[in-house]
Amino acid sequence: MISVAIVDAETPGNVGTIARSMKNFGLSELLLVDPPELDPDGEAYGFAGQAREDILPQAREVSFDYLVESYHTVACTATTNENDASHVRYPAKTPAELADSLSGVEADTCVVFGRERVGLTNDELERLDEICSIPASADYPVLNLGQAATIVLYELRDLTLDRDQHPEDLHARADERAVEGLHEEFATFLDSIDHPEEKRHRVKRLFRRLVGRAHPTGREAKTLRGVFRRARGRIERAGRTDETDD
C-alpha cells in the first residue's frame, strides 16, 4: 500500500490539490503533519474535486515520528543539482525510477511532501529512507507543491491503479505478426500503384522506420491494413475498367 503525507503545509489549497491527485491515481490514505485548518467550506475542499467525499474527510493527523516508524518513506524534494559531497541525501531517484524501485517493496510505503517554500529540512531528509526529485530546468527547478505531487503520483499509477482501471493493453504494441502483415500490405499497395521499382525499397524502409517509432496497437495495425487493402482494391478495379474500355 502506498500512502501520501504532507508535512507542515502552509495553504489548505495545496492539501486539496494533492488529495485530488491521489483520487486520480488510485491512492486513498492521506496523512498530515502539522496541517493548516481544513474547513469543509474552504479552499482545501474546493480544490479537492471528488476527493472531498472520502480522502479529505478521512485524512489523519500524525507526527513525523509516526511516518518514520510506520512506513518505508520516500522524501520528495526539489531537484538539487548537487553531488554526494554537498547534499545530505544523494542520489535522488526520478519519479519513473521510483516506480520501478517500489515495485519490489512489500512494506507499506509513504510518499512524503514538504513545505511549499522550503520543502523538507536536512534533519527530516536524514530520517527518511530514500529521496525522489523531479528533473527540471536548471534556471527554475522548483515546482509548485501540487504540481510535484501530481507528477510523482502519476508515475506510480501502475502500482496504485487496479488493472480494470488501468488495463495492461491500453497502449500495448501490436504483436510482430500483425506488424509484419502491415508491412506486407504496404508493399503490395506500392505494387498496385506502380510506384517506381528503384524507389520501392527505400520507401518500404522509411515506412518500417515510421511504424517502428509509432508502436501501433493491434487495432491500429489492422485498420491501416484495411485502408491499404481497400485502396488497392479500388485501384485494381479502376485498372480493369480501363482495360475494358480499351
Summary of the structure (lengths in Angstrom):
residues: 246
radius of gyration: 26.7
end to end distance: 75.1
largest distance: 91.0
contacts: 724
relative contact order: 0.13
helix: 51%
strand: 12%
